[in-house]
Amino acid sequence: MLSANIRKFCFGAVMAVLAGPSLADLPVETVAVATTPPANRYRLYLSDMVISHFIDGKLLILDGESFKVLGNVSLGLTGHATLSPDRSEILVSTAYFTKLNRGERIAELDVYDATTLKLKAEISVPSKHAQSMPYRGAVRTSADGRFVFLQNATPATSVSIVDRVAGKFVTEVPTPGCWMIYPAQSVPNRFATLCGDGTMLTITLDAEGKPADRKKSAKFFDADEDALFVAGEQTGDNYTFLTFKGNVQVVNVAGEQAVAEKPWPLLTAADLKAGWRPGGYQPLALQEKSGRLYATMHPKGKEGSHKDPAKEIWGFDLATKKRVARVPGHHATVLAVTRGDEPKLYAVSTEKQTIAVFAASDKLKHLKTAGPFAETATQLDVQ
């Protein structure tokens, strides 16, 4: 039983609370949508397939200096993302089921504002987009941004052409035996695709976006002996690829037929003896201004080790084709380097979902490792 004095004290305390400011006196909260801060050269776009529940993929937008998560965009079912040439839009090739994991499959190209992350457009396309892990070549734009090219697989391969300006699907271009999309820079209505017979197929479009010409290149690699990683680094009309056994292959896609240069090796005799090979999902990064090439490398490589994480990251001078840097690999399977001055190299571990960042002006200097950020990240793009 409470004493009379305690009862009086409790009653007084309750009355004091009730006599205080009412809820109506509290400031009224307003609901608003935040925008991301102005993009700088270190903004990152990390594609996460979230393989444990891959109907709900996402693209994380990160500040590559503070590693603060600035926002995210839905990738839907095994969606693929790219940026418009002016970096003002995020374009996502994806699909959705009407009953989440079943029902009618709806495919579209979704267009988001890269600052506000608001949805700007939904363009219906045939329900054929490749249900693969995110790779840069799965969705690309023409150099002028008018056309968007979407990789299909049913499993027959083809490319859907979307007119971004008109906001409509144009046509589907069959590309049997060929995979991934490599647009030309100097000819906006042209793209190439890498073929399993060791060639490249080049498609030239007419003014409406329909195929006007298609030509195969001469054979320049053997997919059985030394296949190419599909993650090519673009500099103008040139694409630089790595081979499974550690060679560098440059292909020019400006003309009606792609033209390959003579490949050159990353590996010395001692490296070959130790079995060093590239590995990962995006194992190559190229910094055009500094003339540096970076690769994720692992020793004791063998058939089937081409997805292994990096034991080391190697840097090469493109002018001399000599190795100039060699640092611990941080289990990296994905590399991306910023453009312009004061470059930074980012190395993503798909296993740990962390990102290691290096100063890459000359030698590689590890600055920090942050994360984890994602669940199954296999693609990283920079602003």
C-alpha positions in Angstrom: 0.0 0.0 0.0 1.3 3.5 -0.8 1.5 6.0 2.0 -0.7 9.1 1.9 2.4 11.3 1.2 3.5 9.1 -1.7 0.1 9.1 -3.2 0.0 12.9 -3.0 3.4 13.1 -4.7 2.4 10.8 -7.6 -0.8 12.7 -8.1 1.1 16.0 -8.3 3.6 14.7 -10.7 0.9 13.4 -13.1 -0.9 16.8 -13.0 2.4 18.6 -13.7 2.9 16.5 -16.8 -0.7 17.0 -18.0 -0.3 20.8 -17.4 2.8 20.9 -19.6 2.8 21.7 -23.4 0.3 19.7 -25.3 1.1 17.6 -28.4 -0.5 20.3 -30.5 2.3 22.7 -29.4 5.0 20.5 -31.0 6.4 21.7 -34.3 4.7 20.1 -37.3 7.0 17.7 -39.2 7.2 17.9 -43.0 8.0 15.0 -45.2 10.4 15.6 -48.1 12.6 13.7 -50.5 16.3 14.3 -50.1 18.6 14.6 -53.1 22.2 13.3 -53.3 24.9 15.9 -53.0 26.5 17.1 -56.3 28.5 14.3 -57.8 32.3 14.4 -57.9 34.8 12.1 -59.6 34.8 9.7 -56.7 31.1 8.8 -56.7 30.6 5.0 -57.0 27.8 2.9 -58.4 27.8 -0.6 -57.0 25.6 -3.2 -58.6 24.3 -5.9 -56.1 22.5 -8.9 -57.5 21.6 -10.0 -53.9 21.7 -13.6 -55.1 19.9 -14.9 -52.0 16.8 -13.0 -53.0 17.6 -11.9 -56.5 14.1 -10.7 -57.4 15.1 -7.5 -55.5 18.5 -6.4 -56.8 19.8 -2.9 -56.0 22.3 -0.3 -57.2 24.1 1.4 -54.3 25.3 5.0 -54.8 28.4 5.6 -52.6 30.6 8.5 -51.8 34.0 7.1 -52.7 35.8 9.3 -50.2 33.7 9.0 -47.0 32.1 5.7 -48.1 28.7 7.1 -47.0 25.8 5.4 -48.8 24.0 8.2 -50.6 21.1 6.2 -51.9 20.0 3.2 -53.9 18.0 2.3 -57.0 16.1 -0.9 -57.5 17.5 -3.3 -60.1 14.5 -5.6 -59.9 15.0 -9.2 -61.2 18.7 -9.7 -62.2 18.8 -6.1 -63.4 21.7 -4.5 -65.2 22.7 -0.8 -64.8 24.7 1.8 -66.7 25.0 5.6 -66.8 24.1 7.9 -69.6 27.1 9.5 -71.3 26.7 12.8 -69.4 26.3 10.9 -66.1 22.9 12.6 -65.5 20.8 9.4 -65.7 20.9 5.8 -64.4 19.5 3.3 -66.9 18.4 -0.1 -65.7 17.5 -3.1 -67.8 15.3 -5.3 -65.7 12.1 -7.4 -65.2 9.4 -7.8 -62.6 6.9 -10.6 -62.0 3.3 -9.6 -61.3 3.2 -12.0 -58.3 6.7 -11.2 -57.0 8.3 -14.5 -57.9 5.8 -15.8 -60.5 3.1 -14.6 -62.8 3.6 -12.5 -65.8 7.1 -11.3 -66.4 7.2 -7.6 -67.2 10.4 -6.3 -68.8 11.4 -2.6 -69.2 14.2 -0.1 -69.3 13.9 2.1 -66.2 15.4 5.6 -66.3 16.3 7.4 -63.0 17.6 10.9 -62.4 21.2 10.4 -61.0 20.8 13.3 -58.6 17.3 12.9 -57.2 17.1 9.1 -57.9 13.5 9.7 -59.0 12.1 7.4 -61.7 11.9 9.4 -65.0 10.7 6.8 -67.5 9.6 3.2 -67.9 10.0 1.9 -71.4 8.5 -1.5 -72.2 10.8 -4.0 -74.0 10.5 -7.7 -74.9 10.8 -9.9 -71.9 14.2 -11.3 -72.9 16.9 -9.5 -71.0 19.8 -11.7 -69.8 19.2 -13.0 -66.3 22.9 -13.0 -65.5 25.2 -11.4 -62.9 25.7 -7.7 -63.5 28.4 -6.9 -66.1 29.1 -3.6 -67.7 28.4 -4.9 -71.2 24.9 -6.1 -70.4 23.4 -2.7 -71.0 25.2 0.2 -72.7 24.3 3.4 -74.5 25.3 4.8 -77.8 28.0 7.5 -77.6 25.4 10.3 -78.0 23.0 8.7 -75.6 20.2 8.4 -78.0 20.1 4.6 -78.2 20.3 2.1 -75.4 21.4 -1.5 -76.1 20.2 -4.3 -73.9 21.7 -7.8 -73.8 19.2 -10.6 -74.2 19.4 -14.3 -73.6 16.5 -16.8 -74.0 19.1 -18.6 -74.1 19.5 -17.4 -77.8 21.4 -14.2 -77.7 20.2 -10.9 -79.2 20.3 -7.2 -78.4 17.2 -5.0 -77.9 17.5 -1.5 -79.3 15.7 1.3 -77.4 15.4 4.9 -78.6 15.9 6.9 -75.3 14.8 10.2 -76.9 11.6 8.8 -78.4 11.1 6.6 -75.3 10.3 3.4 -77.2 11.6 0.0 -78.1 12.8 0.0 -81.7 13.8 -3.6 -82.6 15.6 -6.8 -81.6 18.9 -7.7 -83.3 19.9 -11.4 -83.3 23.5 -12.0 -82.3 23.8 -15.8 -82.3 26.9 -17.0 -80.4 27.9 -13.5 -79.4 27.8 -11.9 -75.9 28.0 -8.4 -74.3 27.8 -5.0 -76.0 30.7 -2.7 -76.9 29.5 0.6 -78.5 31.8 2.6 -80.7 32.6 6.2 -79.6 33.1 7.9 -83.0 30.0 6.2 -84.7 27.0 6.5 -82.3 24.9 4.0 -84.3 27.4 1.2 -84.1 28.3 -1.5 -81.5 30.2 -4.7 -81.4 29.7 -8.0 -79.5 32.2 -10.7 -78.6 31.7 -14.1 -80.2 32.6 -17.6 -79.1 34.3 -18.4 -82.5 37.1 -16.0 -81.7 35.7 -13.0 -83.6 33.7 -9.9 -83.0 30.4 -9.1 -84.7 29.8 -5.4 -85.5 26.3 -4.1 -86.0 25.7 -0.7 -87.7 22.2 0.8 -87.3 20.3 3.2 -89.6 18.9 6.5 -88.5 15.9 4.8 -87.0 17.9 2.4 -84.9 17.3 -0.7 -87.1 20.2 -2.9 -88.3 21.7 -1.7 -91.6 24.9 -3.7 -91.7 26.6 -6.5 -89.8 30.1 -7.8 -90.3 32.4 -10.3 -88.5 36.0 -9.5 -87.8 38.9 -11.9 -88.5 39.5 -14.5 -85.8 41.8 -13.1 -83.1 41.5 -15.4 -80.1 40.8 -19.1 -79.3 38.1 -19.5 -76.7 39.3 -23.0 -75.9 43.0 -22.1 -75.6 42.8 -18.7 -74.0 39.4 -17.1 -73.6 38.8 -13.4 -73.0 37.1 -11.9 -70.0 34.1 -10.1 -71.2 34.8 -7.0 -69.0 36.4 -4.7 -71.6 37.7 -1.3 -70.7 36.8 1.4 -73.2 39.1 4.3 -74.3 37.5 6.0 -77.3 36.9 3.3 -80.0 39.3 0.8 -78.4 38.4 -1.9 -75.9 41.1 -3.5 -73.8 40.5 -7.1 -72.6 42.4 -9.6 -70.5 42.7 -13.2 -71.4 42.4 -16.1 -68.9 46.1 -16.8 -69.2 47.2 -13.2 -68.6 47.5 -11.5 -72.0 46.2 -8.0 -72.9 44.1 -7.8 -76.1 43.1 -4.4 -77.6 40.3 -4.3 -80.2 39.2 -1.2 -82.2 35.4 -1.1 -83.0 35.2 2.1 -85.0 34.9 0.5 -88.4 32.4 -1.8 -90.1 34.6 -4.7 -88.9 36.4 -4.8 -85.6 40.2 -4.8 -85.8 42.3 -6.5 -83.1 45.9 -5.5 -82.2 48.6 -8.0 -81.4 48.2 -9.1 -77.8 50.9 -8.6 -75.2 51.6 -10.5 -72.0 51.3 -9.3 -68.4 53.5 -12.2 -67.2 57.2 -12.7 -67.1 58.8 -16.2 -67.4 58.9 -16.3 -63.5 55.2 -15.3 -63.3 54.3 -18.1 -65.8 56.2 -20.6 -63.7 54.3 -19.6 -60.6 51.0 -19.9 -62.4 49.9 -16.3 -62.1 46.6 -15.5 -63.8 43.9 -12.8 -63.8 40.6 -13.6 -62.0 37.3 -12.1 -61.0 34.2 -10.5 -62.6 35.7 -7.2 -63.5 39.4 -7.9 -63.3 40.7 -5.0 -65.3 40.8 -1.2 -64.8 42.4 1.3 -67.1 43.3 4.9 -66.2 43.6 6.8 -69.5 45.2 10.0 -68.4 48.0 8.3 -66.4 48.4 5.5 -68.9 48.0 2.8 -66.2 46.4 -0.6 -66.4 45.5 -2.6 -63.3 44.7 -6.3 -63.0 43.5 -8.7 -60.2 46.0 -11.6 -60.1 46.2 -15.0 -58.3 49.0 -17.6 -58.3 48.7 -21.3 -59.1 46.0 -20.5 -61.7 44.4 -23.4 -63.6 41.3 -24.2 -65.7 38.3 -22.9 -63.8 40.2 -20.4 -61.6 39.2 -17.4 -63.7 36.7 -16.2 -61.0 39.2 -16.5 -58.1 39.8 -13.4 -56.0 43.1 -11.5 -56.2 46.1 -12.4 -54.2 47.7 -9.3 -55.6 46.8 -6.3 -57.7 49.3 -5.5 -60.4 49.8 -2.1 -62.1 51.3 -1.6 -65.6 52.6 1.3 -67.6 50.8 1.1 -71.0 53.6 2.9 -72.8 56.3 0.5 -71.8 54.0 -2.5 -71.1 56.0 -3.1 -67.9 54.8 -3.8 -64.4 55.2 -0.8 -62.1 53.1 -1.7 -59.1 52.4 -4.9 -57.1 50.3 -4.7 -53.9 48.1 -7.1 -51.8 44.9 -7.9 -53.5 42.3 -7.6 -50.7 40.4 -10.6 -52.2 39.3 -8.3 -55.0 37.2 -9.6 -57.9 36.2 -6.2 -59.3 38.3 -3.2 -60.1 37.4 0.4 -61.2 39.5 3.5 -61.4 38.4 7.2 -61.4 39.0 9.4 -64.4 41.1 12.5 -64.7 43.5 13.9 -62.1 44.3 12.4 -58.7 42.9 9.0 -59.6 41.8 6.4 -57.1 41.6 2.7 -57.7 38.7 0.8 -56.0 38.9 -3.0 -55.4 35.7 -4.8 -54.5 35.7 -8.2 -52.8 32.6 -10.2 -53.8 33.3 -12.6 -51.0 33.6 -10.0 -48.2 31.6 -7.2 -49.9 34.3 -4.7 -48.9 35.9 -2.0 -51.0 39.6 -1.3 -50.7 40.7 2.1 -52.1 44.2 3.0 -53.4 45.8 6.3 -54.4 46.7 5.6 -58.0 48.5 8.7 -59.2 51.8 6.9 -59.5 52.4 3.8 -57.3 49.5 2.1 -55.7 49.1 3.2 -52.0 46.4 1.6 -50.0 44.3 4.2 -48.2 41.6 2.2 -46.4 39.1 -0.6 -46.7 35.5 0.0 -46.0 32.3 -2.1 -45.8 30.6 -4.5 -46.1 28.2 -2.8 -48.4 26.3 -5.4 -50.4 25.5 -9.1 -50.7 26.7 -10.1 -54.2 28.4 -7.2 -55.9 30.0 -8.0 -59.3 30.0 -4.6 -61.0 31.4 -1.2 -60.0 31.1 2.0 -62.0 32.6 5.4 -61.3 31.3 8.9 -62.0 
